[in-house]
Amino acid sequence: MMAERQPMPLQDAEERRKNFNEVALGYSEEQAVAEASRCLQCKDPKCVKGCPVNIDIPAFIASIAEKDFDKAIKIIKLTNALPAVCGRVCPQEVQCEQYCVLAKKGQPIAIGRLERFAADHESNMGIEPPKKATPTGKRVAVVGSGPAGLTAAADLAKAGHAVTIFESLHEPGGVLTYGIPEFRLPKAIVRQEVEYIKKLGVDIKVDYVIGRIKTLDELREEFDAVFLGTGAGLPNFMGIEGENLNGVYSANEFLTRVNLMKAFRFPEYDTPVKRGKKVVVVGGGNVAMDAARCALRLGADEVSIVYRRGEDELPARREEVENAKEEGIIFRLLTNPVRILGDDKMNVRGVECIKMELGEPDESGRRKPVSVKGSEHEIEADMVIIAIGTSPNPIIFTGSKGLKSTSKGTIIIDDSGMSSLSGVYAGGDVVTGAATVISAMGAGKLAAQTINKYLSEQ
């Protein structure tokens, strides 16, 4: 009889909704070994093909099953510089785990949870400093210290190039630092991963805005190659009446205040954010779940997710949806805001919505939501958070000549990852639009390979 998948230990829902401590507590050694022992060690491991950074998944899992945890993390780090991050936030269920043979008749191996276990074991035992590569004499600038930038920088440093990261904010990590809440990804974990990359020889300059302090063209004169991993940090809005009212936030600003600026510890940290009592979050992705759960932890009496499609169409990870429901988040599905209502002092007092139903599929392949006449209704609220996606920040184009982009502001690249400017590569959300951490890492890894080849030919 097939052994059952080991459940992830979690904080109790009633307790965790009141704090910002990590929700998932991680496997014990016994659980990790038991889960790893379920692996069939397939001769043709499809799981590896589902991993954007090509981790040798069967090998590291076999090492855990044999209780050789040191070997497991060494295998992972051959291709992944951010294992503690990936083990926590990557959507393994639609990547590596989706291809697991066991998924055909039962539950796949918990690959992400085992990756987290190996990374946390290394952290507890002490992370071994990496060996620095022989210098090549080549210099590479990496713009942005999010998952794409950090991955590209790590791989380029391993190849022996002198790498400098330019980060616009005062702490590195990009979306890992400002976008993902402490209860899903502790900042200590991000700092730990960044420190490891620094030990590879990567120099990180913070509070350094390319497009303001220096232009991209100036970077090209100083460095042999440039990688743009600036992400998608410009929030999108709906364009409806009332979005300028007091109490309306983009999820980007709200999460940045809560995460990077520690607004949840006000007044210890002087970066307050409105603490709504009745909060409406518009959107159905992971960012919407993060914003809703943060609002709840800040003391809201009621937090609602308003999403224009149904539950099956929610783009957020299943476990994030389940965790949100357990914590008491209300899901108002097949509902779309048409206007944000304000009082005579320009403060939010509610959201006017209309019910939706799913019609024919649109260009994305999903059934298009269609409004239901006569279903208009109001939801009481004193705070609204818009979480409907982000776009690349156009500041990178300031003072640069010839960098081509799409109508959506994303940078155009060729098959090698090079932009319209020779020696300038790009990857991650700045190319694809908002996506996942691991897909950005995959793009950073591919760019590092092509940059390395480009430099070897110079």
TORTI-514198 format. One record per atom (N, C-alpha, C): z, x negated, y negated; residue in one letter. Coordinates in steps of 0.1 Angstrom, whole numbers, plus 5000, padded with zeros to 4 digits. Layout:
ZXYA;...
END
This chain:
500049925012M;500050005000M;500049914988M;499249944978M;499049864966M;500349864957M;500849744954A;502049744946A;501749804932A;502849864926E;502649924913E;502749824902E;502049854891R;502049764879R;503549764873R;503949644870Q;505249634864Q;505349694850Q;506249784847P;506349844834P;506849744823P;506449764811M;506949684800M;508249734795M;509349654796P;510649704790P;510449724775P;511049834770L;510949874756L;512249904750L;512349884737Q;513549934729Q;513550094731Q;514750144731D;514850294732D;514250354719D;513450464721A;512750524710A;513650564698A;514750624701E;515650664691E;516250544683E;516450434690E;516950314683E;515850244675E;514650224681R;513650144675R;513050214662R;513050344661R;512550414650R;513350384637R;514550324639K;515450294628K;515450144624K;514650064632N;514649914629N;513249854630N;513149734625F;511849664626F;511749564637F;512749564646N;512749474657N;511649504667N;511149394674E;510049414683E;510349524693E;509349614695V;509449724704V;509349684719V;508249604722A;508149564736A;508949434738A;509749434748L;510749334750L;510349214759L;509149234766G;508649124774G;509149134788G;508349074797Y;508749064812Y;509848964814Y;510648994824S;511548894829S;510748804839S;511348694843E;510748604852E;510348684865E;511248764870E;511048834882E;509848934881E;509849004870Q;508749104867Q;507449034866Q;507348914859A;506148844857A;505548794871A;506448734879V;506048684892V;505548804901V;506248914900A;505849034908A;504449084904A;504249094890E;503049144885E;501849044889E;502148914887A;501148814890A;500748814905A;501648844913S;501448844928S;500548964932S;500249064923R;499349164926R;497949124925R;497649014918C;496248964916C;495548934929C;494348984931L;493548954943L;492848824943L;492848754932Q;492248624930Q;490748634935Q;490048724928C;488648754932C;487748624931C;486748614940K;485848504940K;484948514927K;484648634923D;483848654911D;484648734901D;485548664894P;486448734885P;485848794873P;485648924873K;485048994862K;485848994850K;487248984852C;488148984840C;487848874830C;487348764835V;487048654826V;485948684817V;484948764822K;483748804814K;484148894803K;485348964805G;485749064795G;486648994785G;486848864786C;487748794776C;486948724766C;487048764753P;486148704742P;486348554741P;487548494745V;487748354744V;487748284758V;487248354768N;487048294782N;488148224788N;489348284787I;490548224794I;490248234810I;490648124817D;490648124831D;491748214836D;491548344836I;492648444839I;493148424853I;492348424864P;492948404877P;493748284879P;493348174873A;494048044874A;495448054868A;495548114856F;496848114849F;497748214856F;497148324861I;497948424868I;498548364882I;497648284889A;498048224901A;499248134899A;499248064887S;500347964884S;501648044881S;501548164875I;502748244873I;503248294886I;502348334895A;502848384908A;503548274916A;503148144914E;503748024920E;504947974912E;505248044902K;506348004893K;506147874886K;504947834884D;504647714876D;504147764862D;505147804855F;504847864841F;504347764832F;504747634833D;504147534824D;502647514826D;502247514839K;500847504842K;500047624836K;500647744837A;500047864833A;499647854818A;500647814810I;500347814795I;499347704792I;499347594799K;498347484797K;496947534800K;496847614810I;495447674813I;495047764802I;495947854797I;495547944786I;495147874774I;495947764770K;495647694758K;494447604758K;493847594770L;492547524770L;491547594762L;491647724761T;490647804754T;491247904743T;492547914743N;493148014734N;494347944726N;494147924713A;495247864705A;496247964701A;496148094704L;497048194699L;497548284710L;498048234721P;498448314732P;499548414730P;500548374722A;501648464719A;501248584711A;500248564703V;499648664695V;498848764703V;497948704711C;497048784719C;497748864730C;498848804735G;499548874745G;500248994740G;500349004727R;501049124720R;500149224714R;499049184708V;498249274701V;496749294706V;496349224715C;494949234719C;494749364728C;493649434726P;493449554734P;492949524748P;493749464756Q;493349414769Q;492749534778Q;493249654775E;492749764784E;491249794782E;490649754771V;489249774770V;488449644771V;489149534775Q;488549404776Q;488749354790Q;489549244791C;489749184805C;490249284815C;491249364812E;491849454822E;490849564826E;489949594818Q;488949694821Q;488049654833Q;487949524835Y;487049474845Y;487849434858Y;489149444858C;489949414869C;489549504881C;489349444893V;489049524905V;490049634908V;491349604906L;492349694909L;492249824901L;491649814889A;491449934881A;490650044887A;489850014897K;489050104904K;489850204912K;490950164918K;491750254926K;493150264922K;493550194911G;494850204906G;495050144892G;496050064890Q;496250004877Q;495849864877Q;495149814867P;494749674866P;495949584865P;495749454867I;496749354864I;497149354849I;498349344846A;498849344832A;498549204826A;497249174824I;496949044820I;497549004806I;497549094797G;498049064784G;499549034784G;500249114792R;501749094793R;502048964800R;501248924809L;501448794816L;501148684807L;500148694798E;499848594788E;501048584778E;501548694774R;502748684765R;503848614772R;504148654785F;505248584792F;505048434792F;503848384795A;503648244796A;503848174782A;503348244772A;503548194758A;505048184754A;505748294757D;507148304754D;507948204762D;507548184774H;508248084782H;508147944776H;506947914771E;506747784765E;507547774752E;507647884744S;508347884732S;509847854735S;510347924745N;511747904749N;512147764754N;511147704761M;511347574766M;511047454756M;510347494746G;509947394736G;508447364737G;507647384726I;506247364727I;505847214726I;505147174736E;504747034736E;503647004726E;503946904717P;502946864707P;501646834713P;500546884708P;499146854713P;498746704710P;497846654718K;497346524715K;496146534705K;496146444695K;495146454685K;493846384690K;492746444686A;491446384691A;491046264682A;490146184688T;489646064680T;488846114669T;489146074656P;488346124645P;486846094645P;486146194641T;484646184640T;484146134626T;485046154617G;484646124603G;484046234596G;483846354602K;483346474596K;484446564591K;484146634580R;485046724573R;484546864573R;485446954577V;485047094578V;486047184570V;485547264561A;486347364554A;486347494561A;487547554563V;487647684568V;488247774558V;487547884554V;488047974544V;488648094551V;490048114549G;490748224556G;491548174568G;492748214569S;493648164580S;494048284589S;493148374590G;493348484600G;492948434614G;492848524624P;492548484637P;491248414639P;490148444631A;488948374632A;489048234627A;489648224615G;489848094609G;490747994617G;491848054621L;492747964629L;492147914642L;491348004649T;490747964661T;489647864659T;488847884649A;487747784646A;488347654642A;489447654634A;490047534629A;490647454641A;491347524650A;491947464662A;490847394670A;489847464673D;488747404682D;488047284675D;487847294662L;487147194655L;488047064654L;489347094652A;490346974652A;490346904666A;490346984676K;490346934690K;489046844692K;488046874685A;486746794686A;486846674677A;487846654669G;488046534662G;487646544647G;487246664642H;486946674628H;488146694620H;488046654607A;489146674598A;488946814592A;489946904594V;489747044591V;490747084580V;490247144570T;491147204559T;490947354558T;492047424559I;491947574558I;492347614544I;491647704537F;491947754524F;492347894525F;493647924522E;494148064524E;494548114510E;494148244507S;494348294494S;495748344492S;496448384502L;497848434501L;498848314502L;500148344501H;501148234500H;501648204514H;501248274524E;501648244538E;500348254547E;500148164556P;498948174565P;499148274576P;498048314582G;498048414592G;497048524590G;496648554578G;495748664575G;496348794579G;495548874586V;496049004591V;497148994600V;497348884607L;498448864616L;499748874609L;499748824596T;500948814588T;501148934579T;500048984572Y;500249094563Y;499849224569Y;499149234580G;498649364584G;499349424596G;499949344605I;500549394617I;502049394616I;502749504618P;504149514615P;505049424624P;506149384619E;507149304626E;507449354640E;507549484642F;507949544654F;506849534665F;505649504661R;504549474670R;504249324672R;504349254661L;504049104661L;505049034651L;506148984656P;507148914647P;506548804640P;506848784627K;506348684619K;506648544624K;507848534631A;508248404637A;507148364648A;506548454655I;505548424665I;504348374658I;503948434647V;502748384639V;502948244634V;504148224628R;504448094623R;504447984633R;504948024645Q;504947934656Q;503547884660Q;502647984661E;501247954664E;500547874653E;500847904641V;500247824630V;500747684630V;502047664633E;502647524634E;501947444645E;501647504656Y;500947434667Y;499547394662Y;498847474654I;497547444649I;497647324639I;498747334631K;498947224621K;499147084629K;499847094640K;500046974648K;498746914654K;497746994655L;496446944659L;495846864648L;496346864636G;495846784625G;495246874614G;495347004615V;494747094605V;495547104593V;494947084581D;495647094568D;495447234563D;496547304559I;496447434553I;496847444539I;495947484530K;496247504516K;496347654513K;497547694509V;497847834506V;497647854491V;497747984487D;497548024473D;496247964467D;495147964476Y;493947894472Y;492747994474Y;492348054463V;491248154464V;489948094462V;489148094472I;487748044471I;486948154465I;486248114454G;485648214445G;486348214432G;487548154431R;488248144418R;488648004416R;489447944424I;489847804422I;488647704424I;487947734435K;486647664438K;485647764443K;484347734441T;483347824446T;482847774460T;482147854467L;481647814480L;480647694478L;479847704467D;478947594465D;479647454463D;480847464456E;481647334455E;482147284468E;482547384477L;483047344490L;481947274498L;480747324497R;479547264504R;479347124500R;479647094487E;479446954482E;480546864488E;481746914490E;482846824495E;482946814510E;482446914517F;482646914532F;481246914539F;481346864551D;480046854559D;479646994565D;480647084566A;480347214571A;481447314566A;481147444565V;482047544561V;482047664570V;483247714573F;483347834581F;484047944573F;483448054572L;483948164564L;484648264574L;485948274574G;486648374582G;487548454574G;487048514563T;487848574553T;488148724556T;487748774567G;488148904572G;487649014563G;488349134564A;487849254557A;489149304550A;489449254538G;490749294532G;490549394520G;489349444518L;489149544507L;489249684513L;490349764509P;490549894515P;489449994511P;489150084520N;488250194518N;489050314514N;488450404506F;489050524502F;488150644505F;488650764505M;487850884509M;486950934497M;487350904485G;486550954474G;486851094471G;488151144474I;488551284471I;489451284459I;489551404454E;490451424442E;491851394445E;492551324436G;493951304438G;494351164444G;493351084447E;493650954452E;494250854442E;494250894429N;494850814419N;496250854416N;496750944423L;498150994420L;499250894424L;500350904418N;501550824422N;501950864436N;502050754444G;502550784458G;501350774468G;500150744463V;499050724472V;498850574474V;498850524486Y;498650384489Y;497450374498Y;496750254497S;495950214508S;496850154519S;496450164532A;497250104542A;497349954540A;496349894535N;496249754532N;497449714523N;497549784511E;498649754502E;500049784508E;500149894514F;501349934520F;501849834531F;501049804540L;501449704550L;501649564545L;500849524535T;501149394529T;502549394522T;502849494515R;504249494509R;505349494520R;505149574530V;506149584541V;506249454549V;505049394552N;505049284561N;505249144554N;504249114546L;504248984540L;505348974529L;505549084522M;506549074511M;507949134514M;508049174527K;509349224532K;509949334524K;509149434520A;509749544513A;510749624520A;510749614534F;511749684542F;513149624540F;513249504534R;514549444532R;514949444517R;514349534509F;514649554495F;516149604495F;516949554485P;516649464474P;516849314477P;517049274489E;517149134492E;515849064488E;514749134491Y;513349084487Y;512949184476Y;512649134464D;512349224453D;510849274453D;510449334464T;509149394465T;509149534470T;509649624462P;509949764466P;508649834469P;508649934478V;507650014481V;508150164481V;507450254478K;507950394478K;508350434492K;509550494493R;510050544505R;509950694506R;508750744511G;508550884511G;509450954521G;509651084518K;510451164527K;509451244536K;508351284531K;507351354539K;506051274537K;505551204547V;504451104545V;503251154554V;502151144548V;500851174555V;500051054555V;499651014567V;498750894569V;497450944574V;496350914567V;495050954570V;494350844578V;493950884590G;493250784599G;493750794613G;493050734622G;493450734636G;493450604644G;493250494636G;493250364643G;494550294644G;494550174648N;495850094650N;496550084636N;495750064626V;496350044612V;497050174608V;496450294611A;497150414608A;498450434615A;498450394628M;499650394636M;500750304630M;500350184627D;501250084621D;501850134608D;501050194599A;501550244587A;502450364589A;502150454598A;502950574600A;504350524606A;504350434615R;505550384621R;506450304611R;505750234602C;506550164592C;507150264582C;506450374578A;506950474569A;508150544576A;508150564589L;509250624596L;510450534595L;510250404597R;511350304597R;511950284583R;511150314573L;511650304559L;512550424556L;512650524565G;513550634562G;512950774560G;511650784563A;510950914561A;511551024570A;511651144566D;512151254574D;510951304583D;509751294578E;508651344586E;507351264583E;506751214593V;505451134591V;504351204600V;503251234593S;502151294600S;500951204600S;500251194612I;498951134613I;497951244611I;497051234601V;495951334599V;494651274603V;493951324613Y;492751264618Y;491751374621Y;490451354617R;489451454618R;488851484631R;489151394641R;488651424655R;489851454664R;489651464677G;490651494686G;491351374692G;492351394701E;493151284707E;492251194715E;491351244722D;490451164730D;489651064722D;489451104709E;488551014701E;489450924692E;490750924693L;491550834685L;491150694688L;490850604678P;490450474681P;491650374684P;492850424681A;494050334683A;494250314698A;494950204701R;495350174715R;496250284721R;496050314733R;496850424740R;498350394738R;498750274741E;500150244740E;500750264726E;499950234716E;500450254702E;500550404699E;499650484704V;499650634702V;500950684710V;501150634722E;502250684730E;503550644723E;503650514718N;504850474711N;505150554699N;504050584691A;504250664679A;504750804682A;504250864693K;504650994697K;506150994701K;506550894709E;507950884713E;508850874701E;508350804691E;509250784679E;509250904670E;508451004672G;508551124665G;507451144655G;506351064655I;505251084646I;504551214650I;504151294640I;503451414642I;501951394641I;501151444651F;499751424651F;499051554647F;498451554636R;497651674631R;496151644633R;495651674645L;494351634649L;493351744645L;492051704645L;490951794641L;491351854627L;491751764618T;492251804605T;491651704595T;491151744584N;490551654574N;491051684560N;491551584553P;491951604539P;490751634530P;490851724521V;489851744511V;490351724497V;491651724495R;492151704481R;493651664483R;494051564474I;495551534474I;496051604461I;497151674463L;497751764453L;498851694445L;498851704432G;499951644424G;500751744416G;501851694411D;502651784402D;502451744388D;503151804378D;502851774364D;503251634360D;503851554368K;504151414365K;503251324372K;502151374378M;501151294385M;501751234398M;502751294404N;503251254417N;502651334428N;502551274440V;501951354451V;502951464455V;502451584457R;503251694462R;502751754475R;501451714479G;500951774491G;499451724493G;498951764505V;497551734508V;496851864513V;495751904506E;494952014510E;494051974521E;494052034533C;493252004544C;492452114549C;491452084558I;490652184564I;490552154579I;490552254588K;490452224602K;489052194606K;488952114616M;487652064621M;487352104635M;486152104639E;485752114653E;484652014656E;484551974669L;483551864672L;482251924675L;481151874668G;479851914670G;479051824679G;477751804675E;476851704682E;477251564679E;476951464688P;477251324686P;476551274673P;477151184666D;476551124654D;475950984658D;475550904649E;474950774652E;475850684659E;477150704658S;478050614666S;478250654680S;477650774684G;477850824697G;478950924699G;479850934689R;480951024689R;480551154684R;481151264689R;480851394684R;481251414670R;480351464662K;480651464647K;481551584644K;482551554636P;483451664632P;482851754622P;482951884624V;482351984615V;483552074610V;483552104596S;484652184591S;484552334595S;485752394597V;485852534600V;486052614588V;485152704585K;485352784572K;486552864573K;487252874561G;488452964560G;489652904566G;489652774570S;490852714577S;491552624567S;491352634554E;492052554544E;493552574545E;494352464544H;495752484544H;496352354537H;497652364534E;498352254527E;499352194536E;499552064535I;500651994542I;501551934531I;502751964531E;503651914521E;503851764523E;503851694512A;503951544512A;504351494499A;505051384499D;505351314486D;504751164486D;504051134497M;503451004499M;502251014508M;501150954504V;499950954513V;499450814514V;499150774527I;498650644530I;497250654536I;496250594530I;494850604534I;494550484543I;494250514556A;493950414566A;492650444573A;491550434565I;490250474571I;489350354572I;489850234571G;489050114573G;489050024561G;488449904562T;488349804552T;486949744552T;486649674541S;485449604539S;485749464535S;484749364536P;484949234531P;485249224516P;486049144512N;486349124498N;485149044492N;484549094481P;483349024476P;483548904468P;484848864466I;485148744458I;484548614463I;484348614477I;483748494482I;482348464477I;481648564472F;480348544467F;480348494453F;481448494446T;481548454432T;481148314430T;480148284422G;479748154419G;478948084429G;478548164440S;477748104450S;476348154449S;475448074453K;474048104452K;473348114466K;472848224469G;472048234481G;472748284494G;474048324493L;474748374504L;474348524506L;473648554517K;473148694518K;474148784526K;474148904522S;475049004528S;474249134530S;474949224538T;474349354540T;474749454529T;474249574530S;474649674520S;476149704521S;476749674532K;478249704534K;479049584530K;478449474525G;479149364520G;479549264531G;479049284543T;479249184554T;478249074553T;478648954557I;477748834556I;476748834568I;475548804564I;474448804574I;474448664581I;474448664594I;474348534601I;473248534612I;472848424616D;471848414627D;472548404640D;471848384651D;472448384665D;473448264667D;473248164658S;474248044660S;475448074651S;475548174643G;476648204634G;476448144620G;475348084618M;475048024605M;474648134595M;475048124583S;474648214572S;473348174566S;472948234555S;471748204549S;471848064542S;473048014541L;473247874535L;473347774546L;472647664545S;472747564555S;474147504556S;474647494568G;475947434570G;477147524568G;476847654564V;477847754561V;477847864573V;478847864580Y;478947964591Y;479948074588Y;479848184595A;480848294593A;481048364606A;482248434607G;482548504619G;483748594617G;483948694625G;485048784624G;484648904616G;485748964610D;485549094603D;484649074591D;484448954585V;483548934573V;482148954577V;481848944590V;480548964596V;480349104602V;481349144610T;481249274617T;481849394611T;482649374600G;483449474595G;484749474603G;485749554599A;487049554606A;486949574621A;487549484629A;487449494643A;488849444649A;488849384661T;490049344667T;490349194664T;491649164667V;492049024665V;491248934675V;491148974688I;490548894698I;489048874695I;488448984690S;486948964687S;486748864676S;487648864666A;487548764655A;487748624661A;488748614670M;488948484677M;487748434684M;487148534691G;485848494699G;484848444689G;484748504678A;483748464668A;484048324662A;485348304660G;485748174655G;485448064665G;485648094678K;485448004689K;483947964690K;483148074689L;481648044690L;481147964678L;481747994666A;481347924654A;481747774655A;482947744661A;483347604662A;482447534671A;481947594682Q;480947534691Q;479647494684Q;479147594676T;477847564669T;478047474657T;479147474651I;479447374640I;479547234646I;480247224657N;480347094664N;478947034667N;478047124672K;476747084675K;475947044663K;476147124652Y;475447094639Y;475946964634Y;477246934634L;477746804629L;477246684637L;477146704650S;476646594659S;475246554656S;474446654650E;473046624648E;472846574634E;473946564625Q;473746514612Q;473746364611Q;
END
